[in-house]
């Protein structure tokens, strides 16, 4: 499902723990790390997609997290042409995402990367709030910076000052 500009509707998920560190997942059989994310299915709201993707990619259920906030508008990134499937070239440009900031209210042991038959991640860790900007693949960096910058306000004034960019 693409919009008229060639972007696939998607959600991005930033999970923070009590120390305001972010969940950072290692993609299966790759050396790349990213936040959980995934497509919005036809008829699904961004929040419904977020909870489905959260369960599929991290094993966390709604009772394990608290929604702190979401981005006001879509954030977009283009996928380099050589990464796009041949049959999609010319129509698919990239992703447009609504980002959610969640606080883990459960335990680290609630994370289960093998909840589905096709796991997205094979490892995970907690990282400093801004460290993903140095580690994420180049073409996603602008969206990550926009999402982290917009959502940091939901963490609380004291915490946000400590982790300011």
PASEBA-1860 file (N, C-alpha, C; in nm, 3 decimals):
! residues 165
1> XXXXXXXX> 0.084/-0.118/0.000/0.000/0.000/0.000/0.089/0.124/0.000 ~ 0.089/0.198/-0.110/0.168/0.320/-0.122/0.076/0.440/-0.135 ~ 0.123/0.554/-0.084/0.045/0.675/-0.107/0.074/0.724/-0.249 ~ 0.011/0.831/-0.290/0.026/0.876/-0.429/0.167/0.926/-0.461 ~ 0.246/0.955/-0.357/0.383/1.000/-0.379/0.485/0.887/-0.375 ~ 0.437/0.763/-0.352/0.529/0.649/-0.352/0.584/0.611/-0.216 ~ 0.521/0.658/-0.108/0.567/0.625/0.027/0.473/0.525/0.093 ~ 0.533/0.428/0.159/0.456/0.326/0.231/0.429/0.374/0.373
9> XXXXXXXX> 0.301/0.378/0.417/0.270/0.417/0.555/0.328/0.316/0.654 ~ 0.387/0.367/0.758/0.468/0.287/0.848/0.464/0.350/0.987 ~ 0.497/0.271/1.088/0.516/0.324/1.223/0.659/0.297/1.268 ~ 0.711/0.389/1.347/0.841/0.370/1.411/0.817/0.372/1.561 ~ 0.896/0.293/1.634/0.873/0.277/1.778/1.003/0.301/1.855 ~ 0.999/0.398/1.945/1.111/0.423/2.036/1.063/0.382/2.174 ~ 1.128/0.282/2.231/1.095/0.234/2.365/1.205/0.281/2.459 ~ 1.166/0.344/2.568/1.266/0.385/2.667/1.241/0.310/2.798
17> XXXXXXXX> 1.350/0.291/2.872/1.339/0.229/3.004/1.335/0.338/3.111 ~ 1.344/0.300/3.235/1.334/0.397/3.345/1.451/0.495/3.348 ~ 1.563/0.457/3.285/1.680/0.545/3.279/1.680/0.629/3.150 ~ 1.571/0.621/3.074/1.556/0.692/2.947/1.656/0.648/2.842 ~ 1.699/0.523/2.852/1.778/0.462/2.745/1.679/0.403/2.644 ~ 1.722/0.392/2.519/1.634/0.343/2.413/1.664/0.199/2.377 ~ 1.556/0.127/2.340/1.566/-0.010/2.290/1.628/-0.003/2.151 ~ 1.732/-0.083/2.130/1.806/-0.083/2.004/1.816/-0.228/1.959
25> XXXXXXXX> 1.756/-0.260/1.843/1.750/-0.398/1.796/1.846/-0.425/1.682 ~ 1.910/-0.543/1.685/2.002/-0.585/1.577/1.924/-0.670/1.478 ~ 1.924/-0.627/1.353/1.851/-0.699/1.250/1.906/-0.841/1.232 ~ 1.816/-0.935/1.210/1.854/-1.077/1.196/1.960/-1.092/1.088 ~ 2.067/-1.161/1.122/2.177/-1.197/1.032/2.242/-1.076/0.963 ~ 2.234/-0.959/1.026/2.300/-0.841/0.971/2.379/-0.773/1.082 ~ 2.461/-0.679/1.044/2.537/-0.602/1.143/2.477/-0.462/1.157 ~ 2.347/-0.450/1.130/2.282/-0.320/1.142/2.180/-0.322/1.256
33> XXXXXXXX> 2.167/-0.208/1.319/2.078/-0.192/1.434/1.975/-0.086/1.400 ~ 1.856/-0.099/1.458/1.751/-0.001/1.433/1.644/-0.008/1.541 ~ 1.555/0.091/1.538/1.436/0.088/1.622/1.334/-0.005/1.556 ~ 1.243/-0.063/1.635/1.133/-0.139/1.575/1.051/-0.049/1.482 ~ 1.007/-0.105/1.372/0.923/-0.031/1.278/0.850/-0.131/1.190 ~ 0.744/-0.086/1.125/0.674/-0.175/1.034/0.556/-0.107/0.968 ~ 0.506/-0.171/0.864/0.401/-0.115/0.782/0.265/-0.111/0.850 ~ 0.186/-0.016/0.806/0.047/-0.004/0.851/-0.038/-0.076/0.748
41> XXXXXXXX> -0.115/-0.174/0.793/-0.201/-0.250/0.702/-0.328/-0.173/0.670 ~ -0.389/-0.208/0.557/-0.515/-0.146/0.515/-0.618/-0.153/0.629 ~ -0.679/-0.039/0.663/-0.782/-0.033/0.766/-0.728/-0.026/0.909 ~ -0.598/-0.025/0.926/-0.535/-0.023/1.058/-0.498/0.121/1.092 ~ -0.520/0.162/1.216/-0.475/0.294/1.261/-0.326/0.285/1.293 ~ -0.256/0.400/1.295/-0.115/0.396/1.335/-0.095/0.331/1.473 ~ -0.184/0.359/1.569/-0.169/0.299/1.702/-0.188/0.148/1.698 ~ -0.286/0.100/1.622/-0.306/-0.045/1.608/-0.184/-0.110/1.544
49> XXXXXXXX> -0.130/-0.046/1.441/-0.010/-0.099/1.374/0.108/-0.101/1.471 ~ 0.120/0.005/1.552/0.230/0.012/1.648/0.223/-0.104/1.746 ~ 0.104/-0.133/1.802/0.093/-0.243/1.897/0.118/-0.378/1.831 ~ 0.073/-0.395/1.706/0.100/-0.521/1.634/0.249/-0.537/1.609 ~ 0.313/-0.433/1.558/0.457/-0.439/1.531/0.537/-0.457/1.661 ~ 0.494/-0.391/1.767/0.561/-0.405/1.896/0.562/-0.551/1.940 ~ 0.448/-0.618/1.928/0.439/-0.759/1.965/0.524/-0.845/1.872 ~ 0.512/-0.822/1.741/0.585/-0.903/1.644/0.737/-0.891/1.659
57> XXXXXXXX> 0.786/-0.770/1.684/0.930/-0.747/1.683/0.997/-0.755/1.818 ~ 0.923/-0.728/1.926/0.985/-0.729/2.059/0.918/-0.825/2.156 ~ 0.800/-0.875/2.120/0.725/-0.962/2.211/0.653/-0.886/2.321 ~ 0.660/-0.754/2.319/0.595/-0.674/2.424/0.448/-0.651/2.390 ~ 0.363/-0.664/2.491/0.219/-0.643/2.478/0.183/-0.504/2.531 ~ 0.062/-0.457/2.503/0.021/-0.323/2.550/0.040/-0.303/2.701 ~ 0.022/-0.407/2.780/0.037/-0.391/2.926/0.183/-0.373/2.969 ~ 0.277/-0.400/2.880/0.420/-0.384/2.912/0.471/-0.243/2.888
65> XXXXXXXX> 0.391/-0.159/2.821/0.437/-0.025/2.784/0.333/0.081/2.816 ~ 0.379/0.204/2.821/0.292/0.321/2.835/0.325/0.413/2.717 ~ 0.223/0.457/2.645/0.246/0.552/2.535/0.271/0.690/2.597 ~ 0.388/0.746/2.568/0.421/0.880/2.617/0.385/0.988/2.515 ~ 0.395/0.953/2.386/0.365/1.051/2.282/0.386/0.992/2.144 ~ 0.352/1.074/2.044/0.372/1.036/1.905/0.402/1.161/1.824 ~ 0.461/1.143/1.708/0.489/1.259/1.623/0.359/1.316/1.570 ~ 0.358/1.446/1.549/0.237/1.514/1.500/0.207/1.476/1.356
73> XXXXXXXX> 0.311/1.469/1.275/0.296/1.444/1.132/0.382/1.327/1.088 ~ 0.365/1.291/0.961/0.446/1.186/0.900/0.589/1.235/0.884 ~ 0.685/1.148/0.912/0.826/1.173/0.883/0.863/1.077/0.771 ~ 0.931/1.127/0.667/0.959/1.046/0.549/1.108/1.024/0.529 ~ 1.140/0.908/0.473/1.275/0.887/0.422/1.268/0.811/0.291 ~ 1.361/0.843/0.202/1.373/0.774/0.074/1.468/0.657/0.090 ~ 1.435/0.548/0.025/1.520/0.430/0.024/1.606/0.437/-0.103 ~ 1.737/0.419/-0.092/1.821/0.422/-0.212/1.772/0.320/-0.317
81> XXXXXXXX> 1.776/0.360/-0.442/1.722/0.279/-0.551/1.776/0.136/-0.549 ~ 1.904/0.119/-0.522/1.962/-0.016/-0.525/1.909/-0.106/-0.413 ~ 1.838/-0.050/-0.315/1.776/-0.128/-0.208/1.632/-0.165/-0.240 ~ 1.576/-0.102/-0.343/1.435/-0.123/-0.377/1.422/-0.245/-0.468 ~ 1.325/-0.330/-0.438/1.299/-0.445/-0.524/1.275/-0.399/-0.667 ~ 1.327/-0.474/-0.761/1.318/-0.436/-0.902/1.175/-0.405/-0.945 ~ 1.079/-0.489/-0.901/0.939/-0.470/-0.944/0.875/-0.345/-0.884 ~ 0.937/-0.287/-0.780/0.882/-0.166/-0.718/0.947/-0.038/-0.770
89> XXXXXXXX> 1.059/-0.052/-0.842/1.131/0.067/-0.888/1.042/0.151/-0.978 ~ 1.049/0.280/-0.956/0.965/0.371/-1.033/0.836/0.408/-0.963 ~ 0.792/0.325/-0.866/0.670/0.357/-0.792/0.699/0.377/-0.643 ~ 0.789/0.298/-0.587/0.819/0.303/-0.444/0.936/0.398/-0.419 ~ 0.915/0.498/-0.331/1.021/0.591/-0.294/1.081/0.559/-0.157 ~ 0.992/0.522/-0.062/1.042/0.500/0.073/0.929/0.485/0.172 ~ 0.955/0.527/0.295/0.859/0.511/0.405/0.815/0.649/0.453 ~ 0.688/0.655/0.495/0.642/0.771/0.573/0.594/0.712/0.705
97> XXXXXXXX> 0.640/0.771/0.815/0.621/0.709/0.945/0.560/0.804/1.047 ~ 0.473/0.747/1.129/0.431/0.808/1.255/0.515/0.738/1.362 ~ 0.584/0.817/1.444/0.670/0.761/1.547/0.602/0.769/1.683 ~ 0.617/0.663/1.762/0.563/0.656/1.897/0.678/0.646/1.996 ~ 0.662/0.714/2.109/0.755/0.701/2.221/0.683/0.624/2.331 ~ 0.740/0.511/2.370/0.681/0.425/2.472/0.777/0.413/2.589 ~ 0.721/0.402/2.707/0.803/0.370/2.825/0.775/0.225/2.862 ~ 0.882/0.147/2.879/0.867/0.010/2.926/0.825/0.015/3.073
105> XXXXXXXX> 0.708/-0.037/3.104/0.664/-0.045/3.243/0.673/-0.188/3.292 ~ 0.701/-0.278/3.201/0.725/-0.418/3.237/0.872/-0.436/3.272 ~ 0.920/-0.556/3.252/1.060/-0.590/3.283/1.136/-0.621/3.154 ~ 1.267/-0.612/3.159/1.349/-0.650/3.044/1.318/-0.792/2.999 ~ 1.287/-0.879/3.094/1.260/-1.019/3.060/1.129/-1.037/2.984 ~ 1.047/-0.933/2.976/0.924/-0.939/2.895/0.956/-0.932/2.745 ~ 1.074/-0.882/2.710/1.115/-0.877/2.570/1.140/-1.019/2.521 ~ 1.078/-1.054/2.409/1.096/-1.186/2.348/1.105/-1.168/2.198
113> XXXXXXXX> 1.224/-1.179/2.142/1.246/-1.155/2.000/1.197/-1.270/1.912 ~ 1.158/-1.381/1.973/1.114/-1.499/1.897/0.963/-1.522/1.906 ~ 0.887/-1.415/1.922/0.742/-1.426/1.937/0.675/-1.468/1.805 ~ 0.740/-1.439/1.691/0.684/-1.476/1.560/0.778/-1.572/1.488 ~ 0.729/-1.629/1.379/0.810/-1.724/1.302/0.914/-1.653/1.215 ~ 0.898/-1.522/1.193/0.994/-1.445/1.114/1.044/-1.326/1.196 ~ 1.134/-1.351/1.293/1.180/-1.241/1.379/1.255/-1.134/1.300 ~ 1.241/-1.012/1.345/1.310/-0.898/1.285/1.450/-0.881/1.344
121> XXXXXXXX> 1.462/-0.909/1.475/1.587/-0.888/1.547/1.638/-1.019/1.605 ~ 1.772/-1.030/1.616/1.829/-1.147/1.684/1.907/-1.107/1.810 ~ 1.910/-0.977/1.839/1.973/-0.927/1.963/1.916/-0.788/1.990 ~ 1.929/-0.745/2.115/1.886/-0.610/2.150/1.965/-0.562/2.270 ~ 1.962/-0.430/2.291/2.031/-0.370/2.406/1.969/-0.234/2.434 ~ 1.999/-0.181/2.551/1.962/-0.044/2.584/2.078/0.046/2.545 ~ 2.048/0.160/2.485/2.151/0.256/2.442/2.113/0.395/2.491 ~ 2.213/0.483/2.499/2.185/0.622/2.532/2.087/0.679/2.430
129> XXXXXXXX> 2.006/0.772/2.473/1.895/0.825/2.392/1.939/0.868/2.251 ~ 2.049/0.940/2.239/2.089/0.994/2.110/2.185/0.904/2.032 ~ 2.237/0.799/2.092/2.340/0.717/2.024/2.293/0.653/1.894 ~ 2.164/0.623/1.875/2.125/0.568/1.745/2.157/0.657/1.626 ~ 2.169/0.787/1.647/2.200/0.876/1.536/2.336/0.845/1.474 ~ 2.430/0.797/1.553/2.562/0.762/1.500/2.563/0.623/1.439 ~ 2.468/0.539/1.478/2.474/0.398/1.438/2.376/0.358/1.329 ~ 2.269/0.434/1.309/2.167/0.395/1.212/2.220/0.415/1.069
137> XXXXXXXX> 2.166/0.337/0.977/2.203/0.348/0.836/2.177/0.491/0.788 ~ 2.263/0.541/0.701/2.261/0.682/0.660/2.125/0.734/0.617 ~ 2.054/0.658/0.532/1.932/0.713/0.475/1.817/0.726/0.576 ~ 1.832/0.666/0.695/1.730/0.681/0.799/1.767/0.787/0.903 ~ 1.889/0.838/0.898/1.939/0.926/1.004/1.853/1.051/1.023 ~ 1.810/1.115/0.917/1.730/1.237/0.929/1.597/1.213/0.999 ~ 1.532/1.101/0.967/1.405/1.066/1.031/1.428/1.034/1.178 ~ 1.535/0.961/1.209/1.565/0.930/1.348/1.589/1.058/1.428
145> XXXXXXXX> 1.664/1.150/1.372/1.691/1.275/1.443/1.562/1.355/1.464 ~ 1.477/1.359/1.361/1.350/1.432/1.373/1.260/1.368/1.479 ~ 1.251/1.235/1.478/1.166/1.165/1.575/1.218/1.182/1.717 ~ 1.346/1.158/1.739/1.404/1.172/1.873/1.390/1.316/1.923 ~ 1.413/1.413/1.835/1.404/1.554/1.874/1.262/1.594/1.911 ~ 1.165/1.548/1.832/1.026/1.584/1.861/0.973/1.514/1.986 ~ 1.015/1.390/2.007/0.957/1.311/2.116/1.026/1.329/2.250 ~ 1.145/1.386/2.253/1.217/1.403/2.380/1.136/1.486/2.479
153> XXXXXXXX> 1.049/1.574/2.430/0.968/1.660/2.519/0.873/1.580/2.608 ~ 0.842/1.457/2.570/0.749/1.375/2.649/0.818/1.304/2.766 ~ 0.949/1.314/2.773/1.022/1.242/2.878/1.017/1.316/3.010 ~ 1.001/1.446/3.007/0.999/1.526/3.129/1.116/1.622/3.128 ~ 1.095/1.738/3.181/1.193/1.846/3.173/1.328/1.807/3.232 ~ 1.330/1.749/3.352/1.456/1.712/3.416/1.532/1.609/3.333 ~ 1.462/1.504/3.292/1.525/1.398/3.214/1.571/1.450/3.079 ~ 1.490/1.531/3.015/1.524/1.583/2.882/1.650/1.670/2.889
161> XXXXX> 1.665/1.748/2.996/1.786/1.829/3.011/1.909/1.741/3.022 ~ 1.898/1.632/3.097/2.011/1.542/3.115/2.052/1.474/2.985 ~ 1.957/1.451/2.895/1.992/1.380/2.773/1.989/1.471/2.651 ~ 1.988/1.604/2.672/1.977/1.696/2.559/2.090/1.672/2.459 ~ 2.057/1.696/2.336/2.145/1.664/2.223/2.249/1.771/2.201
END
